[in-house]
């Protein structure tokens, strides 16, 4: 049985909220099939430590970044890719909700960061792709849900060191907080362009997508260490949506294709001292 689990295996979020930090890592554009293959091949050693049973196959609530994150930050995480109903970890107070269960943490706010702020969490967003860049009104919509948000060009899709830069930002703003923290990191490294993660490549492909994920795996342990420095942490690592590299003639996302809708999901509790 998972830590803080109720009968039936659902995690009791009422016991988690207030006692744990919360870490949400959305690896933007990550495909389920590619990351499942890499995990099976032993090419993701850091993620393998926290995902001993492998990735969970889920369906995204949206086919592109803005739609998926708007849903996720309202409590609609990617849904298990099998018949439901599937109880949710977080849910806004909503009459008639069929996925609010005994272990669901219910918040009386318009979004999850607002709900967590209402019970004493400091909410932080470290953005990656353009919907987090705060350069336009649309690019401000998601970051504005958080008490503190950060973005600069070195965190964006054209930076080969974007994830390292994002982690350094998180380390600066989180490490000395006394109150519980909810940290969202939107990882931009997998999003096009990603060819520069594979030496010699000149175009994006499934292979460069995989190389970008290996880059993320080399550094993600720093986030786990950061978020367990003060207290235990519930971590969620998932994709917001996938992307196509020519399947059935499709390239990119914001389309209704299986490689876009099917995403990896992992959820686990990290304990202090596990990540030096």
C-alpha positions as CSV (number, residue, x, y, z in Angstrom):
1,X,0.0,0.0,0.0
2,X,1.3,3.5,-0.8
3,X,2.1,5.9,2.0
4,X,-0.9,7.7,3.4
5,X,-3.2,5.4,1.4
6,X,-6.8,4.6,2.1
7,X,-8.6,1.3,1.5
8,X,-8.5,0.7,-2.2
9,X,-5.1,2.3,-2.6
10,X,-6.0,5.9,-3.2
11,X,-3.6,8.3,-1.5
12,X,-5.2,10.3,1.4
13,X,-4.3,13.8,0.3
14,X,-5.9,15.2,3.5
15,X,-3.0,13.7,5.4
16,X,-0.4,15.1,2.9
17,X,-1.5,18.7,2.6
18,X,0.1,20.7,5.4
19,X,2.7,18.1,6.3
20,X,4.5,17.7,2.9
21,X,6.0,20.0,0.3
22,X,4.5,19.5,-3.1
23,X,6.5,19.2,-6.3
24,X,4.8,19.2,-9.7
25,X,7.2,18.7,-12.7
26,X,5.6,18.9,-16.1
27,X,8.0,17.7,-18.7
28,X,6.5,19.6,-21.6
29,X,5.8,17.6,-24.7
30,X,7.1,14.3,-23.3
31,X,5.7,11.2,-25.2
32,X,4.7,8.1,-23.2
33,X,6.1,5.6,-25.7
34,X,9.6,7.2,-25.8
35,X,10.0,7.5,-22.0
36,X,8.6,4.0,-21.4
37,X,11.2,2.6,-23.8
38,X,14.1,4.5,-22.2
39,X,13.1,3.4,-18.7
40,X,13.0,-0.2,-19.8
41,X,16.4,0.2,-21.4
42,X,18.0,1.5,-18.3
43,X,18.6,4.9,-19.8
44,X,16.8,6.9,-17.1
45,X,18.6,5.9,-13.9
46,X,17.4,8.8,-11.7
47,X,13.7,8.4,-12.7
48,X,14.1,4.6,-12.3
49,X,14.8,5.1,-8.6
50,X,11.4,6.8,-8.0
51,X,9.4,4.7,-10.5
52,X,10.2,1.1,-9.6
53,X,7.0,0.0,-11.3
54,X,7.5,2.1,-14.4
55,X,5.5,5.0,-15.7
56,X,1.7,5.0,-15.5
57,X,0.0,5.4,-18.8
58,X,-2.5,8.2,-18.7
59,X,-4.5,10.5,-20.9
60,X,-3.8,14.3,-21.0
61,X,-6.6,16.8,-20.2
62,X,-5.4,18.9,-23.1
63,X,-3.5,18.6,-26.4
64,X,-1.2,21.6,-25.9
65,X,0.5,23.4,-23.0
66,X,-2.0,26.0,-22.1
67,X,-5.0,23.8,-22.2
68,X,-3.3,21.0,-20.3
69,X,-1.9,23.2,-17.6
70,X,-5.1,25.2,-17.1
71,X,-6.8,21.8,-16.3
72,X,-3.9,20.4,-14.2
73,X,-3.9,23.6,-12.1
74,X,-7.6,23.3,-11.5
75,X,-7.0,19.8,-10.1
76,X,-7.5,17.7,-13.3
77,X,-4.3,15.7,-13.5
78,X,-3.8,13.3,-16.4
79,X,-6.4,10.6,-16.2
80,X,-5.5,6.8,-16.0
81,X,-5.9,5.4,-19.5
82,X,-8.5,2.8,-18.5
83,X,-12.2,2.9,-17.7
84,X,-13.1,4.9,-14.6
85,X,-14.3,6.8,-12.7
86,X,-10.9,7.8,-11.3
87,X,-10.8,9.7,-8.0
88,X,-8.7,12.9,-8.1
89,X,-5.9,13.9,-5.6
90,X,-7.1,17.6,-5.7
91,X,-10.5,19.0,-6.5
92,X,-12.1,22.4,-6.3
93,X,-15.3,22.5,-4.4
94,X,-17.8,21.7,-7.1
95,X,-21.4,20.4,-6.6
96,X,-22.0,17.0,-8.3
97,X,-18.3,16.1,-8.9
98,X,-18.1,12.4,-9.6
99,X,-14.3,12.2,-9.1
100,X,-14.1,13.8,-5.6
101,X,-13.5,10.9,-3.2
102,X,-12.8,10.3,0.5
103,X,-9.1,11.0,0.0
104,X,-9.4,14.0,-2.3
105,X,-8.1,17.3,-0.9
106,X,-10.9,19.7,-1.7
107,X,-10.1,23.4,-2.0
108,X,-12.4,26.4,-2.1
109,X,-10.6,28.5,-4.8
110,X,-10.5,28.8,-8.5
111,X,-7.2,27.1,-8.9
112,X,-4.9,24.7,-7.0
113,X,-2.2,27.2,-6.2
114,X,-4.8,29.6,-4.8
115,X,-6.3,26.7,-2.7
116,X,-2.9,25.8,-1.3
117,X,-2.0,29.4,-0.6
118,X,-5.1,29.5,1.5
119,X,-3.8,26.8,3.8
120,X,-0.3,28.3,4.2
121,X,1.7,27.1,1.2
122,X,4.1,29.4,-0.6
123,X,3.4,28.8,-4.3
124,X,6.2,29.1,-6.8
125,X,6.3,28.6,-10.6
126,X,9.5,28.2,-12.6
127,X,8.3,28.4,-16.2
128,X,9.8,27.0,-19.4
129,X,7.8,27.2,-22.6
130,X,6.2,30.4,-24.0
131,X,3.0,30.1,-22.1
132,X,5.0,30.9,-18.9
133,X,7.2,33.7,-20.3
134,X,5.2,36.7,-18.9
135,X,6.0,38.7,-22.0
136,X,2.3,38.9,-23.0
137,X,-1.1,38.9,-21.3
138,X,-1.5,35.2,-22.3
139,X,2.0,34.4,-21.2
140,X,1.1,35.8,-17.8
141,X,-2.2,33.9,-17.3
142,X,-0.7,30.7,-15.8
143,X,2.2,32.3,-13.8
144,X,-0.3,34.7,-12.2
145,X,-1.9,31.8,-10.3
146,X,1.3,31.7,-8.2
147,X,2.6,33.9,-5.4
148,X,6.0,33.9,-7.0
149,X,6.8,33.1,-10.7
150,X,10.0,33.1,-12.7
151,X,11.0,33.0,-16.4
152,X,13.9,34.2,-18.5
153,X,15.1,33.2,-22.0
154,X,17.7,30.8,-20.6
155,X,14.7,28.7,-19.2
156,X,13.1,28.5,-22.7
157,X,13.0,26.0,-25.5
158,X,16.1,27.3,-27.4
159,X,18.5,27.0,-24.4
160,X,20.5,23.7,-24.3
161,X,21.0,24.2,-20.6
162,X,17.4,25.2,-19.8
163,X,16.7,22.6,-17.1
164,X,19.9,23.3,-15.2
165,X,19.0,27.0,-15.2
166,X,15.5,26.3,-14.0
167,X,16.8,24.2,-11.2
168,X,19.2,26.9,-10.1
169,X,16.3,29.3,-10.0
170,X,14.3,26.9,-7.8
171,X,17.2,26.4,-5.5
172,X,17.5,30.2,-5.0
173,X,13.9,30.8,-4.2
174,X,12.9,27.7,-2.3
175,X,15.8,26.6,-0.1
176,X,15.3,29.0,2.8
177,X,11.4,29.0,3.0
178,X,10.1,28.0,6.4
179,X,6.5,27.3,5.3
180,X,5.4,24.4,3.1
181,X,6.1,25.0,-0.6
182,X,4.2,24.1,-3.8
183,X,6.7,24.2,-6.7
184,X,5.7,23.8,-10.3
185,X,8.6,23.4,-12.8
186,X,7.5,23.4,-16.5
187,X,10.5,21.7,-18.2
188,X,11.0,23.1,-21.7
189,X,13.9,20.8,-22.8
190,X,11.7,18.2,-24.6
191,X,9.8,20.8,-26.6
192,X,10.8,21.6,-30.1
193,X,13.6,22.4,-30.9
194,X,15.5,19.6,-29.2
195,X,17.9,18.4,-31.9
196,X,20.9,20.0,-30.0
197,X,20.7,17.3,-27.3
198,X,21.9,14.6,-29.8
199,X,25.4,15.3,-31.2
200,X,25.3,15.6,-35.0
201,X,21.6,15.9,-35.3
202,X,20.2,18.8,-37.4
203,X,16.4,18.2,-37.0
204,X,14.1,17.1,-34.3
205,X,13.1,13.5,-34.1
206,X,12.1,10.7,-31.8
207,X,15.8,10.1,-31.1
208,X,16.5,13.8,-30.2
209,X,13.4,13.7,-28.0
210,X,14.9,10.7,-26.2
211,X,18.3,12.5,-25.8
212,X,16.6,15.5,-24.3
213,X,14.9,13.3,-21.7
214,X,18.2,11.7,-20.8
215,X,19.5,15.3,-20.2
216,X,16.6,15.9,-17.9
217,X,17.2,12.6,-16.0
218,X,20.8,13.6,-15.3
219,X,19.7,16.7,-13.4
220,X,16.2,16.0,-11.9
221,X,17.7,14.6,-8.7
222,X,18.7,18.1,-7.7
223,X,15.0,19.0,-7.5
224,X,14.2,16.0,-5.4
225,X,17.0,17.0,-3.0
226,X,15.8,20.6,-2.9
227,X,12.3,19.6,-2.0
228,X,13.2,17.2,0.7
229,X,15.6,19.5,2.5
230,X,12.9,20.7,5.0
231,X,10.2,18.0,5.1
232,X,8.8,15.1,3.1
233,X,7.6,15.9,-0.4
234,X,4.8,14.5,-2.6
235,X,6.2,14.6,-6.1
236,X,4.3,14.3,-9.4
237,X,6.3,14.0,-12.6
238,X,4.2,13.9,-15.8
239,X,3.9,15.2,-19.3
240,X,1.3,17.8,-20.2
241,X,0.9,16.3,-23.7
242,X,2.9,14.4,-26.3
243,X,4.0,15.4,-29.8
244,X,4.1,13.8,-33.2
245,X,7.2,13.2,-35.4
246,X,5.5,12.3,-38.6
247,X,3.1,9.6,-37.4
248,X,0.2,9.4,-39.9
249,X,1.6,12.5,-41.4
250,X,1.2,14.6,-38.3
251,X,4.0,16.8,-36.8
252,X,3.7,18.6,-33.5
253,X,0.7,18.8,-31.1
254,X,-2.6,20.5,-30.6
255,X,-4.0,17.6,-32.6
256,X,-6.1,14.6,-31.6
257,X,-3.5,11.9,-32.1
258,X,-2.7,9.0,-29.8
259,X,1.0,10.1,-29.4
260,X,-0.3,13.5,-28.2
261,X,-3.1,12.4,-25.8
262,X,-1.1,9.5,-24.2
263,X,1.3,10.7,-21.5
264,X,3.5,9.3,-18.7
265,X,2.6,9.9,-15.1
266,X,4.5,9.2,-11.8
267,X,3.5,10.0,-8.3
268,X,5.6,9.3,-5.2
269,X,6.5,10.5,-1.7
270,X,10.2,11.5,-1.2
271,X,11.7,11.4,2.3
272,X,14.4,13.8,3.7
273,X,17.8,12.3,3.3
274,X,17.0,10.1,0.3
275,X,18.6,12.6,-2.2
276,X,22.0,14.0,-1.1
